[in-house]
């Protein structure tokens, strides 16, 4: 979620773009690292942005798999992520983490 001092300054398009960027970058990162393990030039990739809030949020998402499936009308792509909820949900009290993580 993105919060602004004034609700009038909230830009839904920017929040949506950030959410979409997580999956877009994750797909590219997984491909780069896969090819790196196969002898390619790059073993790792990082996301660089001047959006301080987003740069912290994207660190909470670790893509660990992607699956592509041909369908009758296109291609279905599924990602699996490990999400560091404790880091992401900083406003949640420690004693509440168990309820969320279960």
Backbone as CSV, one residue per row, in Angstrom:
resi,resn,N_x,N_y,N_z,CA_x,CA_y,CA_z,C_x,C_y,C_z
1,UNK,0.837,-1.172,0.000,0.000,0.000,0.000,0.879,1.231,0.000
2,UNK,0.369,2.258,-0.584,1.076,3.527,-0.586,0.227,4.547,0.141
3,UNK,0.848,5.287,1.024,0.140,6.302,1.783,0.781,7.652,1.532
4,UNK,-0.027,8.653,1.427,0.424,10.028,1.266,-0.117,10.837,2.434
5,UNK,0.518,11.965,2.700,0.041,12.830,3.781,-1.395,13.258,3.523
6,UNK,-1.716,13.497,2.262,-3.071,13.872,1.883,-3.640,12.789,0.965
7,UNK,-4.817,12.239,1.293,-5.421,11.223,0.421,-5.641,11.715,-1.007
8,UNK,-5.771,13.026,-1.185,-5.965,13.586,-2.523,-4.743,13.388,-3.412
9,UNK,-3.577,13.169,-2.814,-2.345,13.007,-3.592,-2.059,11.549,-3.950
10,UNK,-2.920,10.641,-3.506,-2.740,9.222,-3.831,-2.938,9.015,-5.326
11,UNK,-2.026,8.302,-5.951,-2.106,8.021,-7.384,-2.253,6.514,-7.572
12,UNK,-3.464,6.087,-7.852,-3.735,4.657,-8.009,-2.896,4.054,-9.129
13,UNK,-2.670,4.820,-10.182,-1.888,4.316,-11.312,-0.463,3.994,-10.885
14,UNK,0.108,4.826,-10.020,1.469,4.598,-9.550,1.539,3.355,-8.677
15,UNK,0.561,3.170,-7.807,0.524,1.978,-6.952,0.369,0.721,-7.805
16,UNK,-0.509,0.766,-8.803,-0.705,-0.378,-9.693,0.569,-0.674,-10.481
17,UNK,1.232,0.369,-10.955,2.478,0.177,-11.702,3.533,-0.500,-10.827
18,UNK,3.606,-0.119,-9.557,4.557,-0.755,-8.645,4.250,-2.239,-8.478
19,UNK,2.989,-2.567,-8.290,2.586,-3.967,-8.129,2.938,-4.768,-9.380
20,UNK,2.650,-4.203,-10.541,2.944,-4.893,-11.797,4.451,-5.037,-12.000
21,UNK,5.208,-4.066,-11.533,6.662,-4.094,-11.698,7.296,-5.252,-10.928
22,UNK,6.718,-5.615,-9.792,7.259,-6.728,-9.008,7.263,-8.007,-9.836
23,UNK,6.147,-8.322,-10.480,6.107,-9.553,-11.284,6.931,-9.420,-12.564
24,UNK,6.903,-8.240,-13.174,7.670,-8.050,-14.414,9.168,-8.209,-14.146
25,UNK,9.663,-7.542,-13.108,11.084,-7.654,-12.788,11.433,-9.072,-12.350
26,UNK,10.562,-9.691,-11.574,10.833,-11.042,-11.076,11.006,-12.029,-12.217
27,UNK,10.186,-11.907,-13.251,10.310,-12.800,-14.404,11.665,-12.608,-15.080
28,UNK,12.057,-11.372,-15.275,13.345,-11.089,-15.918,14.493,-11.572,-15.038
29,UNK,14.400,-11.317,-13.731,15.435,-11.750,-12.788,15.607,-13.268,-12.824
30,UNK,14.498,-14.002,-12.802,14.586,-15.461,-12.855,15.237,-15.932,-14.151
31,UNK,14.920,-15.277,-15.273,15.520,-15.659,-16.554,17.018,-15.381,-16.568
32,UNK,17.404,-14.191,-16.109,18.826,-13.828,-16.083,19.606,-14.817,-15.234
33,UNK,19.074,-15.118,-14.056,19.789,-16.007,-13.150,19.793,-17.455,-13.652
34,UNK,18.742,-17.864,-14.335,18.723,-19.204,-14.944,19.829,-19.307,-15.995
35,UNK,19.884,-18.328,-16.902,20.905,-18.366,-17.944,22.306,-18.227,-17.353
36,UNK,22.432,-17.485,-16.261,23.720,-17.379,-15.583,24.196,-18.723,-15.061
37,UNK,23.279,-19.513,-14.523,23.640,-20.852,-14.039,23.974,-21.797,-15.190
38,UNK,23.510,-21.469,-16.390,23.799,-22.288,-17.570,25.074,-21.826,-18.277
39,UNK,25.805,-20.895,-17.673,27.054,-20.421,-18.258,26.974,-19.020,-18.817
40,UNK,25.851,-18.357,-18.644,25.705,-16.984,-19.122,26.568,-16.007,-18.334
41,UNK,26.556,-14.767,-18.750,27.445,-13.758,-18.177,27.050,-13.301,-16.781
42,UNK,25.763,-13.324,-16.448,25.305,-12.714,-15.203,24.641,-13.751,-14.300
43,UNK,25.083,-13.794,-13.055,24.508,-14.736,-12.099,23.400,-14.104,-11.266
44,UNK,23.431,-12.794,-11.116,22.463,-12.104,-10.264,22.003,-10.815,-10.931
45,UNK,20.851,-10.331,-10.496,20.358,-9.035,-10.963,19.686,-8.336,-9.792
46,UNK,19.710,-7.020,-9.814,19.078,-6.207,-8.776,18.220,-5.144,-9.428
47,UNK,17.189,-4.746,-8.704,16.287,-3.692,-9.171,16.773,-2.375,-8.585
48,UNK,17.006,-1.386,-9.423,17.485,-0.081,-8.979,16.435,0.963,-9.330
49,UNK,16.051,1.752,-8.334,15.071,2.810,-8.537,15.353,3.945,-7.567
50,UNK,14.886,5.141,-7.911,15.014,6.257,-6.971,13.767,6.398,-6.096
51,UNK,12.829,5.477,-6.238,11.628,5.441,-5.398,11.988,4.659,-4.135
52,UNK,12.343,5.384,-3.076,12.831,4.740,-1.855,11.833,3.749,-1.265
53,UNK,10.564,4.115,-1.241,9.548,3.226,-0.691,9.444,1.937,-1.480
54,UNK,9.405,2.061,-2.797,9.286,0.870,-3.642,10.533,-0.002,-3.563
55,UNK,11.702,0.626,-3.464,12.928,-0.176,-3.386,12.949,-1.031,-2.125
56,UNK,12.328,-0.570,-1.051,12.234,-1.382,0.169,11.166,-2.463,0.032
57,UNK,10.056,-2.142,-0.610,8.976,-3.121,-0.778,9.420,-4.282,-1.660
58,UNK,10.093,-3.991,-2.758,10.474,-5.066,-3.687,11.466,-6.036,-3.041
59,UNK,12.219,-5.576,-2.048,13.145,-6.461,-1.338,12.405,-7.524,-0.527
60,UNK,11.139,-7.297,-0.244,10.340,-8.246,0.545,9.840,-9.412,-0.297
61,UNK,9.933,-9.315,-1.605,9.431,-10.347,-2.516,10.599,-11.074,-3.161
62,UNK,10.669,-12.370,-2.975,11.714,-13.195,-3.590,11.042,-14.236,-4.476
63,UNK,11.151,-14.027,-5.773,10.578,-14.996,-6.719,11.412,-16.265,-6.672
64,UNK,10.739,-17.395,-6.519,11.489,-18.644,-6.477,11.056,-19.626,-7.555
65,UNK,10.157,-19.209,-8.418,9.773,-20.091,-9.507,8.800,-19.438,-10.459
66,UNK,8.849,-19.891,-11.686,7.907,-19.434,-12.701,7.516,-20.651,-13.532
67,UNK,6.257,-20.705,-13.898,5.762,-21.822,-14.708,4.957,-21.240,-15.860
68,UNK,5.288,-21.654,-17.070,4.565,-21.219,-18.263,3.737,-22.391,-18.777
69,UNK,2.516,-22.097,-19.161,1.623,-23.142,-19.663,0.882,-22.612,-20.886
70,UNK,1.008,-23.330,-22.002,0.255,-22.956,-23.199,-1.227,-23.246,-22.970
71,UNK,-2.061,-22.300,-23.378,-3.507,-22.486,-23.294,-4.091,-22.325,-24.684
72,UNK,-5.375,-22.578,-24.831,-6.023,-22.450,-26.138,-5.951,-21.033,-26.688
73,UNK,-5.943,-20.054,-25.794,-5.977,-18.669,-26.262,-4.750,-17.851,-25.860
74,UNK,-3.664,-18.511,-25.483,-2.466,-17.754,-25.147,-1.515,-18.531,-24.253
75,UNK,-0.897,-17.820,-23.342,0.093,-18.388,-22.444,-0.255,-17.994,-21.020
76,UNK,-0.272,-18.951,-20.136,-0.552,-18.703,-18.724,0.782,-18.761,-17.983
77,UNK,1.067,-17.737,-17.193,2.300,-17.680,-16.429,1.965,-17.597,-14.951
78,UNK,2.578,-18.466,-14.163,2.377,-18.455,-12.719,3.720,-18.261,-12.036
79,UNK,3.752,-17.368,-11.064,4.948,-17.128,-10.272,4.726,-17.643,-8.869
80,UNK,5.790,-18.080,-8.248,5.718,-18.367,-6.821,6.741,-17.463,-6.129
81,UNK,6.322,-16.914,-5.016,7.141,-15.965,-4.272,7.245,-16.382,-2.817
82,UNK,8.351,-16.058,-2.216,8.469,-16.025,-0.772,8.365,-14.557,-0.402
83,UNK,7.481,-14.246,0.526,7.259,-12.856,0.916,7.638,-12.701,2.382
84,UNK,8.502,-11.748,2.658,8.923,-11.455,4.024,7.878,-10.542,4.659
85,UNK,6.827,-11.155,5.198,5.720,-10.372,5.749,6.128,-9.563,6.969
86,UNK,7.036,-10.079,7.771,7.471,-9.322,8.952,8.125,-8.009,8.536
87,UNK,8.884,-8.048,7.482,9.544,-6.830,6.986,8.552,-5.931,6.252
88,UNK,7.623,-6.547,5.538,6.652,-5.799,4.746,5.601,-5.115,5.618
89,UNK,5.131,-5.807,6.627,4.050,-5.293,7.481,4.627,-4.741,8.776
90,UNK,5.366,-3.660,8.668,6.073,-3.104,9.821,5.148,-2.504,10.875
91,UNK,3.934,-2.195,10.518,3.005,-1.604,11.480,2.295,-2.654,12.322
92,UNK,2.495,-3.917,12.008,1.871,-5.002,12.755,2.754,-5.325,13.958
93,UNK,2.151,-5.441,15.121,2.896,-5.771,16.334,3.430,-7.201,16.251
94,UNK,4.548,-7.446,16.907,5.193,-8.759,16.883,4.230,-9.864,17.303
95,UNK,3.419,-9.621,18.326,2.510,-10.666,18.796,1.376,-10.946,17.820
96,UNK,1.193,-10.098,16.808,0.158,-10.310,15.799,0.668,-11.084,14.583
97,UNK,1.984,-11.214,14.437,2.555,-11.887,13.265,2.044,-13.309,13.120
98,UNK,1.921,-14.026,14.218,1.463,-15.410,14.160,0.095,-15.540,13.525
99,UNK,-0.802,-14.602,13.805,-2.145,-14.646,13.228,-2.099,-14.447,11.713
100,UNK,-1.211,-13.591,11.266,-1.123,-13.285,9.836,-0.402,-14.398,9.087
101,UNK,0.639,-14.940,9.680,1.472,-15.926,9.000,0.867,-17.317,8.980
102,UNK,-0.148,-17.570,9.793,-0.792,-18.889,9.805,-1.706,-19.067,8.623
